[in-house]
Amino acid sequence: MEKNEEDLLTQLAKKIKIQRTRLNISQEKLAEKCDFDRTYISLLERGKRNPSYLSLKNLCIGLEIDLAEFLKEDVSDASR
């Protein structure tokens, strides 16, 4: 995997964890909301998986955020 791809996955991972923390829900609860396995959420939050568009869409439903908003939000903004 190229460095740029790794950077993008790291940014995505941070966004997922930040939004999940904002909602004050566990990885298990998020997994239930998205119909994913908890281990998949963990892998996403560690930047170890590259989710498909449909997975991202389901994830955003579980995270209660619009997909477009989620993707454009900067990690530095997301942590506030």
Biopython code that builds the backbone (N, CA, C, O; Angstrom):
import numpy as np
from Bio.PDB.StructureBuilder import StructureBuilder

atoms = [
    (1, "MET", "N", (0.847, -1.180, 0.000)),
    (1, "MET", "CA", (0.000, 0.000, 0.000)),
    (1, "MET", "C", (0.891, 1.241, 0.000)),
    (1, "MET", "O", (1.894, 1.292, 0.712)),
    (2, "GLU", "N", (0.529, 2.218, -0.784)),
    (2, "GLU", "CA", (1.298, 3.450, -0.872)),
    (2, "GLU", "C", (1.110, 4.308, 0.372)),
    (2, "GLU", "O", (0.100, 4.207, 1.068)),
    (3, "LYS", "N", (2.092, 5.143, 0.635)),
    (3, "LYS", "CA", (2.060, 6.025, 1.805)),
    (3, "LYS", "C", (0.811, 6.896, 1.809)),
    (3, "LYS", "O", (0.182, 7.065, 2.854)),
    (4, "ASN", "N", (0.444, 7.447, 0.665)),
    (4, "ASN", "CA", (-0.731, 8.311, 0.580)),
    (4, "ASN", "C", (-2.001, 7.551, 0.953)),
    (4, "ASN", "O", (-2.873, 8.087, 1.636)),
    (5, "GLU", "N", (-2.100, 6.299, 0.503)),
    (5, "GLU", "CA", (-3.264, 5.474, 0.848)),
    (5, "GLU", "C", (-3.304, 5.213, 2.348)),
    (5, "GLU", "O", (-4.368, 5.263, 2.966)),
    (6, "GLU", "N", (-2.148, 4.935, 2.927)),
    (6, "GLU", "CA", (-2.071, 4.713, 4.371)),
    (6, "GLU", "C", (-2.495, 5.963, 5.127)),
    (6, "GLU", "O", (-3.213, 5.875, 6.123)),
    (7, "ASP", "N", (-2.055, 7.121, 4.660)),
    (7, "ASP", "CA", (-2.433, 8.387, 5.297)),
    (7, "ASP", "C", (-3.944, 8.592, 5.249)),
    (7, "ASP", "O", (-4.549, 9.021, 6.231)),
    (8, "LEU", "N", (-4.550, 8.285, 4.103)),
    (8, "LEU", "CA", (-6.001, 8.437, 3.969)),
    (8, "LEU", "C", (-6.742, 7.494, 4.906)),
    (8, "LEU", "O", (-7.734, 7.883, 5.522)),
    (9, "LEU", "N", (-6.270, 6.259, 5.017)),
    (9, "LEU", "CA", (-6.913, 5.306, 5.922)),
    (9, "LEU", "C", (-6.739, 5.727, 7.379)),
    (9, "LEU", "O", (-7.636, 5.531, 8.198)),
    (10, "THR", "N", (-5.588, 6.302, 7.695)),
    (10, "THR", "CA", (-5.353, 6.795, 9.055)),
    (10, "THR", "C", (-6.301, 7.946, 9.370)),
    (10, "THR", "O", (-6.861, 8.005, 10.464)),
    (11, "GLN", "N", (-6.485, 8.857, 8.425)),
    (11, "GLN", "CA", (-7.410, 9.977, 8.618)),
    (11, "GLN", "C", (-8.842, 9.470, 8.792)),
    (11, "GLN", "O", (-9.571, 9.935, 9.667)),
    (12, "LEU", "N", (-9.234, 8.519, 7.956)),
    (12, "LEU", "CA", (-10.569, 7.934, 8.047)),
    (12, "LEU", "C", (-10.762, 7.254, 9.396)),
    (12, "LEU", "O", (-11.810, 7.393, 10.028)),
    (13, "ALA", "N", (-9.754, 6.524, 9.828)),
    (13, "ALA", "CA", (-9.813, 5.825, 11.114)),
    (13, "ALA", "C", (-10.049, 6.809, 12.260)),
    (13, "ALA", "O", (-10.872, 6.564, 13.142)),
    (14, "LYS", "N", (-9.324, 7.915, 12.237)),
    (14, "LYS", "CA", (-9.481, 8.932, 13.282)),
    (14, "LYS", "C", (-10.884, 9.523, 13.273)),
    (14, "LYS", "O", (-11.485, 9.729, 14.327)),
    (15, "LYS", "N", (-11.402, 9.795, 12.077)),
    (15, "LYS", "CA", (-12.750, 10.366, 11.962)),
    (15, "LYS", "C", (-13.798, 9.422, 12.543)),
    (15, "LYS", "O", (-14.712, 9.851, 13.247)),
    (16, "ILE", "N", (-13.655, 8.145, 12.244)),
    (16, "ILE", "CA", (-14.615, 7.157, 12.748)),
    (16, "ILE", "C", (-14.588, 7.133, 14.268)),
    (16, "ILE", "O", (-15.634, 7.191, 14.915)),
    (17, "LYS", "N", (-13.402, 7.049, 14.832)),
    (17, "LYS", "CA", (-13.287, 6.970, 16.294)),
    (17, "LYS", "C", (-13.779, 8.251, 16.965)),
    (17, "LYS", "O", (-14.459, 8.193, 17.990)),
    (18, "ILE", "N", (-13.443, 9.394, 16.399)),
    (18, "ILE", "CA", (-13.879, 10.669, 16.974)),
    (18, "ILE", "C", (-15.397, 10.762, 16.979)),
    (18, "ILE", "O", (-15.996, 11.138, 17.986)),
    (19, "GLN", "N", (-16.021, 10.420, 15.853)),
    (19, "GLN", "CA", (-17.484, 10.512, 15.782)),
    (19, "GLN", "C", (-18.142, 9.495, 16.712)),
    (19, "GLN", "O", (-19.150, 9.802, 17.347)),
    (20, "ARG", "N", (-17.587, 8.298, 16.797)),
    (20, "ARG", "CA", (-18.145, 7.287, 17.706)),
    (20, "ARG", "C", (-18.042, 7.771, 19.152)),
    (20, "ARG", "O", (-18.967, 7.588, 19.944)),
    (21, "THR", "N", (-16.924, 8.381, 19.484)),
    (21, "THR", "CA", (-16.719, 8.908, 20.833)),
    (21, "THR", "C", (-17.687, 10.054, 21.116)),
    (21, "THR", "O", (-18.210, 10.160, 22.225)),
    (22, "ARG", "N", (-17.930, 10.907, 20.129)),
    (22, "ARG", "CA", (-18.916, 11.993, 20.286)),
    (22, "ARG", "C", (-20.285, 11.443, 20.661)),
    (22, "ARG", "O", (-21.002, 12.018, 21.480)),
    (23, "LEU", "N", (-20.634, 10.314, 20.043)),
    (23, "LEU", "CA", (-21.932, 9.690, 20.312)),
    (23, "LEU", "C", (-21.930, 8.889, 21.612)),
    (23, "LEU", "O", (-22.972, 8.426, 22.077)),
    (24, "ASN", "N", (-20.744, 8.738, 22.182)),
    (24, "ASN", "CA", (-20.585, 7.994, 23.432)),
    (24, "ASN", "C", (-21.122, 6.561, 23.303)),
    (24, "ASN", "O", (-21.857, 6.075, 24.162)),
    (25, "ILE", "N", (-20.734, 5.901, 22.207)),
    (25, "ILE", "CA", (-21.143, 4.513, 22.012)),
    (25, "ILE", "C", (-19.908, 3.630, 21.832)),
    (25, "ILE", "O", (-18.857, 4.087, 21.382)),
    (26, "SER", "N", (-20.059, 2.385, 22.187)),
    (26, "SER", "CA", (-18.966, 1.423, 22.065)),
    (26, "SER", "C", (-18.829, 0.946, 20.622)),
    (26, "SER", "O", (-19.711, 1.160, 19.790)),
    (27, "GLN", "N", (-17.716, 0.304, 20.352)),
    (27, "GLN", "CA", (-17.538, -0.307, 19.036)),
    (27, "GLN", "C", (-18.627, -1.345, 18.802)),
    (27, "GLN", "O", (-19.144, -1.471, 17.692)),
    (28, "GLU", "N", (-18.967, -2.076, 19.833)),
    (28, "GLU", "CA", (-19.998, -3.105, 19.712)),
    (28, "GLU", "C", (-21.349, -2.492, 19.342)),
    (28, "GLU", "O", (-22.050, -3.012, 18.474)),
    (29, "LYS", "N", (-21.715, -1.392, 19.997)),
    (29, "LYS", "CA", (-22.988, -0.728, 19.704)),
    (29, "LYS", "C", (-22.994, -0.182, 18.273)),
    (29, "LYS", "O", (-23.988, -0.311, 17.558)),
    (30, "LEU", "N", (-21.884, 0.424, 17.862)),
    (30, "LEU", "CA", (-21.790, 0.931, 16.495)),
    (30, "LEU", "C", (-21.917, -0.221, 15.498)),
    (30, "LEU", "O", (-22.606, -0.100, 14.486)),
    (31, "ALA", "N", (-21.261, -1.315, 15.784)),
    (31, "ALA", "CA", (-21.343, -2.487, 14.907)),
    (31, "ALA", "C", (-22.784, -2.965, 14.770)),
    (31, "ALA", "O", (-23.223, -3.310, 13.673)),
    (32, "GLU", "N", (-23.514, -2.987, 15.870)),
    (32, "GLU", "CA", (-24.928, -3.389, 15.828)),
    (32, "GLU", "C", (-25.733, -2.434, 14.946)),
    (32, "GLU", "O", (-26.553, -2.868, 14.137)),
    (33, "LYS", "N", (-25.492, -1.134, 15.111)),
    (33, "LYS", "CA", (-26.229, -0.128, 14.339)),
    (33, "LYS", "C", (-25.949, -0.239, 12.838)),
    (33, "LYS", "O", (-26.807, 0.082, 12.016)),
    (34, "CYS", "N", (-24.749, -0.692, 12.492)),
    (34, "CYS", "CA", (-24.336, -0.764, 11.090)),
    (34, "CYS", "C", (-24.484, -2.162, 10.498)),
    (34, "CYS", "O", (-24.285, -2.357, 9.299)),
    (35, "ASP", "N", (-24.827, -3.117, 11.329)),
    (35, "ASP", "CA", (-24.890, -4.524, 10.928)),
    (35, "ASP", "C", (-23.514, -5.022, 10.484)),
    (35, "ASP", "O", (-23.380, -5.731, 9.486)),
    (36, "PHE", "N", (-22.491, -4.630, 11.257)),
    (36, "PHE", "CA", (-21.116, -5.072, 11.051)),
    (36, "PHE", "C", (-20.696, -5.896, 12.257)),
    (36, "PHE", "O", (-21.381, -5.914, 13.280)),
    (37, "ASP", "N", (-19.580, -6.567, 12.129)),
    (37, "ASP", "CA", (-18.967, -7.248, 13.259)),
    (37, "ASP", "C", (-18.134, -6.225, 14.035)),
    (37, "ASP", "O", (-17.574, -5.306, 13.438)),
    (38, "ARG", "N", (-18.051, -6.376, 15.348)),
    (38, "ARG", "CA", (-17.276, -5.439, 16.157)),
    (38, "ARG", "C", (-15.813, -5.409, 15.727)),
    (38, "ARG", "O", (-15.176, -4.356, 15.756)),
    (39, "THR", "N", (-15.283, -6.558, 15.329)),
    (39, "THR", "CA", (-13.881, -6.588, 14.915)),
    (39, "THR", "C", (-13.649, -5.745, 13.656)),
    (39, "THR", "O", (-12.567, -5.186, 13.475)),
    (40, "TYR", "N", (-14.651, -5.655, 12.795)),
    (40, "TYR", "CA", (-14.533, -4.820, 11.597)),
    (40, "TYR", "C", (-14.434, -3.345, 11.993)),
    (40, "TYR", "O", (-13.636, -2.599, 11.425)),
    (41, "ILE", "N", (-15.241, -2.933, 12.961)),
    (41, "ILE", "CA", (-15.171, -1.549, 13.461)),
    (41, "ILE", "C", (-13.781, -1.283, 14.026)),
    (41, "ILE", "O", (-13.187, -0.237, 13.767)),
    (42, "SER", "N", (-13.271, -2.227, 14.794)),
    (42, "SER", "CA", (-11.935, -2.086, 15.369)),
    (42, "SER", "C", (-10.878, -1.940, 14.274)),
    (42, "SER", "O", (-9.997, -1.086, 14.367)),
    (43, "LEU", "N", (-10.967, -2.765, 13.253)),
    (43, "LEU", "CA", (-10.012, -2.685, 12.141)),
    (43, "LEU", "C", (-10.123, -1.349, 11.410)),
    (43, "LEU", "O", (-9.109, -0.771, 11.018)),
    (44, "LEU", "N", (-11.339, -0.861, 11.226)),
    (44, "LEU", "CA", (-11.530, 0.448, 10.591)),
    (44, "LEU", "C", (-10.895, 1.550, 11.429)),
    (44, "LEU", "O", (-10.223, 2.433, 10.895)),
    (45, "GLU", "N", (-11.109, 1.499, 12.742)),
    (45, "GLU", "CA", (-10.586, 2.546, 13.630)),
    (45, "GLU", "C", (-9.067, 2.501, 13.752)),
    (45, "GLU", "O", (-8.452, 3.469, 14.201)),
    (46, "ARG", "N", (-8.465, 1.397, 13.360)),
    (46, "ARG", "CA", (-7.002, 1.288, 13.378)),
    (46, "ARG", "C", (-6.402, 1.483, 11.986)),
    (46, "ARG", "O", (-5.192, 1.353, 11.800)),
    (47, "GLY", "N", (-7.257, 1.795, 11.012)),
    (47, "GLY", "CA", (-6.770, 2.031, 9.658)),
    (47, "GLY", "C", (-6.305, 0.774, 8.954)),
    (47, "GLY", "O", (-5.487, 0.836, 8.037)),
    (48, "LYS", "N", (-6.824, -0.367, 9.380)),
    (48, "LYS", "CA", (-6.401, -1.655, 8.817)),
    (48, "LYS", "C", (-7.328, -2.164, 7.725)),
    (48, "LYS", "O", (-7.039, -3.185, 7.100)),
    (49, "ARG", "N", (-8.423, -1.481, 7.487)),
    (49, "ARG", "CA", (-9.363, -1.869, 6.432)),
    (49, "ARG", "C", (-9.735, -0.652, 5.604)),
    (49, "ARG", "O", (-9.827, 0.467, 6.109)),
    (50, "ASN", "N", (-9.946, -0.898, 4.321)),
    (50, "ASN", "CA", (-10.374, 0.133, 3.387)),
    (50, "ASN", "C", (-11.836, -0.162, 3.048)),
    (50, "ASN", "O", (-12.109, -1.035, 2.223)),
    (51, "PRO", "N", (-12.773, 0.547, 3.668)),
    (51, "PRO", "CA", (-14.188, 0.214, 3.478)),
    (51, "PRO", "C", (-14.699, 0.583, 2.085)),
    (51, "PRO", "O", (-14.224, 1.533, 1.462)),
    (52, "SER", "N", (-15.669, -0.184, 1.620)),
    (52, "SER", "CA", (-16.330, 0.122, 0.351)),
    (52, "SER", "C", (-17.249, 1.329, 0.548)),
    (52, "SER", "O", (-17.494, 1.767, 1.672)),
    (53, "TYR", "N", (-17.740, 1.846, -0.552)),
    (53, "TYR", "CA", (-18.689, 2.968, -0.492)),
    (53, "TYR", "C", (-19.921, 2.584, 0.326)),
    (53, "TYR", "O", (-20.372, 3.358, 1.170)),
    (54, "LEU", "N", (-20.465, 1.390, 0.079)),
    (54, "LEU", "CA", (-21.664, 0.964, 0.809)),
    (54, "LEU", "C", (-21.380, 0.789, 2.298)),
    (54, "LEU", "O", (-22.226, 1.103, 3.135)),
    (55, "SER", "N", (-20.199, 0.292, 2.625)),
    (55, "SER", "CA", (-19.829, 0.167, 4.038)),
    (55, "SER", "C", (-19.721, 1.540, 4.689)),
    (55, "SER", "O", (-20.167, 1.735, 5.820)),
    (56, "LEU", "N", (-19.125, 2.493, 3.970)),
    (56, "LEU", "CA", (-19.027, 3.862, 4.493)),
    (56, "LEU", "C", (-20.409, 4.470, 4.693)),
    (56, "LEU", "O", (-20.662, 5.154, 5.685)),
    (57, "LYS", "N", (-21.291, 4.215, 3.748)),
    (57, "LYS", "CA", (-22.652, 4.745, 3.851)),
    (57, "LYS", "C", (-23.345, 4.178, 5.090)),
    (57, "LYS", "O", (-23.959, 4.925, 5.852)),
    (58, "ASN", "N", (-23.251, 2.866, 5.296)),
    (58, "ASN", "CA", (-23.841, 2.241, 6.485)),
    (58, "ASN", "C", (-23.181, 2.744, 7.763)),
    (58, "ASN", "O", (-23.850, 2.969, 8.772)),
    (59, "LEU", "N", (-21.876, 2.918, 7.710)),
    (59, "LEU", "CA", (-21.142, 3.415, 8.867)),
    (59, "LEU", "C", (-21.629, 4.810, 9.248)),
    (59, "LEU", "O", (-21.824, 5.096, 10.429)),
    (60, "CYS", "N", (-21.823, 5.670, 8.268)),
    (60, "CYS", "CA", (-22.292, 7.033, 8.542)),
    (60, "CYS", "C", (-23.706, 7.041, 9.110)),
    (60, "CYS", "O", (-24.037, 7.894, 9.933)),
    (61, "ILE", "N", (-24.537, 6.108, 8.683)),
    (61, "ILE", "CA", (-25.866, 5.992, 9.283)),
    (61, "ILE", "C", (-25.713, 5.661, 10.764)),
    (61, "ILE", "O", (-26.369, 6.265, 11.613)),
    (62, "GLY", "N", (-24.850, 4.707, 11.066)),
    (62, "GLY", "CA", (-24.604, 4.340, 12.460)),
    (62, "GLY", "C", (-23.976, 5.461, 13.267)),
    (62, "GLY", "O", (-24.234, 5.598, 14.463)),
    (63, "LEU", "N", (-23.151, 6.263, 12.606)),
    (63, "LEU", "CA", (-22.483, 7.383, 13.280)),
    (63, "LEU", "C", (-23.341, 8.648, 13.299)),
    (63, "LEU", "O", (-22.941, 9.672, 13.852)),
    (64, "GLU", "N", (-24.518, 8.564, 12.691)),
    (64, "GLU", "CA", (-25.471, 9.676, 12.671)),
    (64, "GLU", "C", (-24.869, 10.938, 12.054)),
    (64, "GLU", "O", (-24.997, 12.039, 12.591)),
    (65, "ILE", "N", (-24.211, 10.745, 10.916)),
    (65, "ILE", "CA", (-23.611, 11.869, 10.203)),
    (65, "ILE", "C", (-23.792, 11.632, 8.703)),
    (65, "ILE", "O", (-23.730, 10.496, 8.234)),
    (66, "ASP", "N", (-24.013, 12.706, 7.963)),
    (66, "ASP", "CA", (-24.150, 12.627, 6.519)),
    (66, "ASP", "C", (-22.816, 12.201, 5.909)),
    (66, "ASP", "O", (-21.762, 12.689, 6.316)),
    (67, "LEU", "N", (-22.860, 11.304, 4.945)),
    (67, "LEU", "CA", (-21.637, 10.794, 4.323)),
    (67, "LEU", "C", (-20.784, 11.917, 3.743)),
    (67, "LEU", "O", (-19.572, 11.941, 3.957)),
    (68, "ALA", "N", (-21.388, 12.834, 3.022)),
    (68, "ALA", "CA", (-20.630, 13.944, 2.426)),
    (68, "ALA", "C", (-19.970, 14.797, 3.505)),
    (68, "ALA", "O", (-18.817, 15.205, 3.365)),
    (69, "GLU", "N", (-20.700, 15.062, 4.571)),
    (69, "GLU", "CA", (-20.153, 15.852, 5.679)),
    (69, "GLU", "C", (-18.992, 15.112, 6.344)),
    (69, "GLU", "O", (-17.962, 15.704, 6.668)),
    (70, "PHE", "N", (-19.177, 13.825, 6.538)),
    (70, "PHE", "CA", (-18.145, 12.993, 7.162)),
    (70, "PHE", "C", (-16.863, 13.008, 6.336)),
    (70, "PHE", "O", (-15.770, 13.141, 6.888)),
    (71, "LEU", "N", (-16.991, 12.872, 5.030)),
    (71, "LEU", "CA", (-15.814, 12.806, 4.166)),
    (71, "LEU", "C", (-15.103, 14.143, 4.024)),
    (71, "LEU", "O", (-13.883, 14.178, 3.868)),
    (72, "LYS", "N", (-15.845, 15.238, 4.074)),
    (72, "LYS", "CA", (-15.186, 16.540, 3.898)),
    (72, "LYS", "C", (-14.629, 17.103, 5.201)),
    (72, "LYS", "O", (-13.758, 17.973, 5.178)),
    (73, "GLU", "N", (-15.122, 16.616, 6.332)),
    (73, "GLU", "CA", (-14.672, 17.135, 7.619)),
    (73, "GLU", "C", (-13.197, 16.813, 7.831)),
    (73, "GLU", "O", (-12.766, 15.674, 7.651)),
    (74, "ASP", "N", (-12.435, 17.822, 8.212)),
    (74, "ASP", "CA", (-11.019, 17.656, 8.509)),
    (74, "ASP", "C", (-10.886, 17.028, 9.889)),
    (74, "ASP", "O", (-11.679, 17.326, 10.783)),
    (75, "VAL", "N", (-9.902, 16.171, 10.070)),
    (75, "VAL", "CA", (-9.718, 15.506, 11.358)),
    (75, "VAL", "C", (-9.492, 16.514, 12.470)),
    (75, "VAL", "O", (-9.963, 16.310, 13.589)),
    (76, "SER", "N", (-8.777, 17.603, 12.185)),
    (76, "SER", "CA", (-8.554, 18.612, 13.218)),
    (76, "SER", "C", (-9.865, 19.269, 13.623)),
    (76, "SER", "O", (-10.034, 19.647, 14.782)),
    (77, "ASP", "N", (-10.801, 19.410, 12.676)),
    (77, "ASP", "CA", (-12.125, 19.947, 12.993)),
    (77, "ASP", "C", (-12.961, 18.913, 13.725)),
    (77, "ASP", "O", (-13.725, 19.259, 14.626)),
    (78, "ALA", "N", (-12.827, 17.659, 13.351)),
    (78, "ALA", "CA", (-13.634, 16.579, 13.922)),
    (78, "ALA", "C", (-13.341, 16.370, 15.396)),
    (78, "ALA", "O", (-14.216, 15.932, 16.143)),
    (79, "SER", "N", (-12.129, 16.673, 15.826)),
    (79, "SER", "CA", (-11.769, 16.416, 17.217)),
    (79, "SER", "C", (-12.287, 17.469, 18.178)),
    (79, "SER", "O", (-12.107, 17.343, 19.389)),
    (80, "ARG", "N", (-12.919, 18.495, 17.664)),
    (80, "ARG", "CA", (-13.442, 19.556, 18.535)),
    (80, "ARG", "C", (-14.805, 19.228, 19.050)),
    (80, "ARG", "O", (-15.388, 20.014, 19.796)),
]
sb = StructureBuilder()
sb.init_structure("model")
sb.init_model(0)
sb.init_chain("A")
sb.init_seg("    ")
for serial, (resi, resn, name, xyz) in enumerate(atoms, 1):
    if name == "N":
        sb.init_residue(resn, " ", resi, " ")
    sb.init_atom(name, np.array(xyz, "f"), 0.0, 1.0, " ", f" {name:<3s}", serial, name[0])
structure = sb.get_structure()
